Structure formats: structure tokens, C-alpha cells
Amino acid sequence: MARKNAIDRGQSAQRLLDDPLLQESFDAIEKDVINALASLTLTGSAETEAQALELTRALQANRRLRSKLWNFVGHGKLEARSGDLAGSKKRK
């Protein structure tokens, strides 16, 4: 059952990653955050440091989400291949 769940999650993640709107959203968030970081004047104040930290965390979260989806895809594909190999060995 765990194998099927991993395969299903991988396929769902692949559908999400294939969705142009989601890709556009990931890219737009990254661009917006990087632009905000680039335009931030670092004065050394606690306020600007907090803003930089918040923006950095937003960028990291965006990247982690995309990476997590790719991990689900990869794990699902591995489980599918593992199942295919186990099935072919039983047939022999």
C-alpha cells in the first residue's frame, strides 16, 4: 500500500509541476522576492535586517516547495520501477 501511495503522490506532484500556472507562480514569487532583496537598502537597522530575513525565508520556502514536489516525483518513479522489477521477477 505504501508503494501505491508513493506512486500516486509522485504522479500528483508531476501534474502540479507540469501545470504552467504553478510554474509561473513559482517563478514570479522568486523574481519578486529577489527584486525586493536587491532593492532593499541595508542600513544595519533591525528593521531592514528583519525585512531581509523575511524575504530570504520566503525565497527559501518557495524553493523548498518546488524541491519537495520534485522529490515526490522521484520517489514515485523509483517505487514504480521497483514494482515493475518485482513483477517481472515473479513472472519468470
PLY file of the C-alpha trace (Angstrom):
ply
format ascii 1.0
element vertex 92
property float x
property float y
property float z
element edge 91
property int vertex1
property int vertex2
end_header
0.00 0.00 0.00
2.88 2.40 0.78
4.27 1.84 -2.72
0.96 2.76 -4.36
0.69 5.84 -2.15
4.21 6.97 -3.15
3.42 6.38 -6.82
0.14 8.30 -6.58
1.82 11.19 -4.77
4.57 11.25 -7.36
2.07 11.39 -10.19
0.11 14.15 -8.44
3.30 16.12 -7.89
4.23 15.67 -11.56
0.84 17.02 -12.63
1.39 20.06 -10.42
4.87 20.63 -11.79
3.54 20.30 -15.34
0.93 22.99 -14.66
2.12 26.19 -16.37
0.25 28.37 -13.87
2.04 26.80 -10.93
5.40 27.15 -12.67
4.61 30.77 -13.46
3.70 31.30 -9.80
6.95 29.77 -8.53
8.93 31.90 -10.99
7.01 35.09 -10.17
7.49 34.64 -6.44
11.20 34.04 -6.90
11.57 37.08 -9.17
9.55 39.32 -6.84
11.49 38.27 -3.75
14.88 38.65 -5.46
13.89 42.09 -6.77
12.73 43.11 -3.29
16.01 41.89 -1.80
18.02 43.71 -4.45
16.20 46.97 -3.84
16.41 46.75 -0.06
18.80 49.32 1.35
20.75 47.61 4.08
21.20 50.27 6.71
22.15 47.94 9.50
18.96 48.70 11.35
16.94 45.95 12.97
14.03 46.76 10.66
15.96 46.27 7.43
17.63 43.15 8.76
14.21 41.76 9.64
12.92 42.59 6.15
15.93 40.89 4.54
15.46 37.84 6.74
11.75 37.64 5.90
12.45 37.90 2.18
15.21 35.30 2.40
12.88 32.91 4.20
10.20 33.45 1.55
12.71 32.62 -1.18
13.86 29.52 0.67
10.28 28.34 1.26
9.44 28.78 -2.42
12.49 26.75 -3.42
11.82 24.08 -0.79
8.28 23.60 -2.01
9.41 23.12 -5.60
12.17 20.77 -4.44
9.75 18.77 -2.30
7.44 18.27 -5.28
10.39 17.03 -7.35
11.32 14.67 -4.52
7.80 13.23 -4.55
8.08 12.72 -8.31
11.42 10.96 -7.99
10.30 8.74 -5.14
7.14 7.80 -7.02
9.15 6.85 -10.10
11.54 4.76 -8.03
8.65 2.94 -6.38
7.02 2.34 -9.77
10.26 0.90 -11.17
10.72 -1.20 -8.06
7.22 -2.61 -8.52
7.88 -3.26 -12.20
11.09 -5.14 -11.37
9.38 -7.18 -8.65
6.54 -8.03 -11.03
8.89 -9.11 -13.82
10.85 -11.36 -11.44
7.63 -13.09 -10.32
6.66 -13.77 -13.94
9.92 -15.56 -14.72
0 1
1 2
2 3
3 4
4 5
5 6
6 7
7 8
8 9
9 10
10 11
11 12
12 13
13 14
14 15
15 16
16 17
17 18
18 19
19 20
20 21
21 22
22 23
23 24
24 25
25 26
26 27
27 28
28 29
29 30
30 31
31 32
32 33
33 34
34 35
35 36
36 37
37 38
38 39
39 40
40 41
41 42
42 43
43 44
44 45
45 46
46 47
47 48
48 49
49 50
50 51
51 52
52 53
53 54
54 55
55 56
56 57
57 58
58 59
59 60
60 61
61 62
62 63
63 64
64 65
65 66
66 67
67 68
68 69
69 70
70 71
71 72
72 73
73 74
74 75
75 76
76 77
77 78
78 79
79 80
80 81
81 82
82 83
83 84
84 85
85 86
86 87
87 88
88 89
89 90
90 91
